[in-house]
Amino acid sequence: MQKKIPVRQCLGCREHKPKKEMMRIVRSPEGTLSLDLKGKASGRGAYLCPEEACLKKAMKSRAVERELHCPVPPELYELFRAQMEAEQ
């Protein structure tokens, strides 16, 4: 029997993809936002494809803010963009 692959939806393009291919922003129980590179941090998470177009769509529609129920500072989006460039 094959192991089940966890799938998450991108907030930018709204496509379902394997969790390992996505990048995660997490809001910790204390309310701080951070980029979760390992996907193991506790808290509410939001997933995005590691593509510039998805990040722009999510920023424009404020999808990440709605998903995490808190405002997202612009520097976190810049950190996300830098991480995408580092992985390519």
C-alpha positions in Angstrom: 0.0 0.0 0.0 1.3 3.4 -1.0 1.7 6.1 1.7 -0.7 9.1 1.5 0.9 12.3 0.3 -0.4 15.4 2.2 -1.8 18.1 -0.2 -2.3 21.8 0.5 -3.9 24.6 -1.4 -1.9 27.6 -2.6 -3.5 30.9 -1.5 -2.3 32.6 -4.8 -3.2 30.2 -7.6 -5.6 28.1 -5.5 -4.1 24.9 -6.9 -3.7 21.8 -4.7 -0.1 20.6 -4.6 2.0 18.3 -2.3 2.9 19.9 1.0 6.6 19.4 0.4 6.5 21.7 -2.7 4.8 24.6 -0.8 6.2 27.3 1.4 4.5 28.0 4.8 3.8 31.2 6.7 2.8 30.4 10.3 1.1 32.5 13.0 2.3 31.2 16.4 0.0 30.9 19.4 1.6 34.1 20.7 0.6 35.9 17.5 4.0 36.3 15.8 4.3 35.6 12.1 7.2 33.8 10.6 8.3 31.8 7.6 8.3 28.1 8.5 10.9 26.4 6.4 10.6 22.9 7.9 6.8 22.9 8.0 6.7 21.7 11.7 6.2 24.9 13.6 3.1 25.0 15.8 0.4 27.5 14.9 -2.0 28.4 12.1 -0.3 28.0 8.7 -0.9 29.4 5.2 0.7 27.8 2.1 2.0 29.4 -1.1 3.7 28.0 -4.2 7.3 29.1 -4.5 6.5 31.3 -7.5 6.5 35.1 -7.8 3.1 35.1 -9.5 1.4 33.3 -6.6 3.0 35.7 -4.1 1.7 38.7 -6.0 -1.8 37.3 -6.2 -1.9 36.5 -2.5 -0.6 40.0 -1.6 -3.2 41.7 -3.9 -6.1 39.7 -2.6 -4.9 39.8 1.0 -5.5 36.0 1.2 -2.7 35.4 3.7 -4.1 38.0 6.1 -7.6 36.4 5.8 -6.2 32.9 6.4 -4.0 33.8 9.4 -6.6 36.2 10.9 -4.0 39.0 11.4 -2.2 41.7 9.4 0.9 40.6 7.5 3.8 43.1 7.5 5.4 43.9 4.1 8.8 42.7 5.3 7.5 39.2 5.7 6.5 39.2 2.0 10.0 40.4 1.2 11.4 37.5 3.3 9.2 35.2 1.4 10.3 36.6 -1.9 14.0 36.2 -0.9 13.4 32.6 0.2 11.9 31.8 -3.2 14.9 33.3 -5.1 17.3 31.3 -2.9 15.6 28.0 -3.7 15.7 28.6 -7.5 
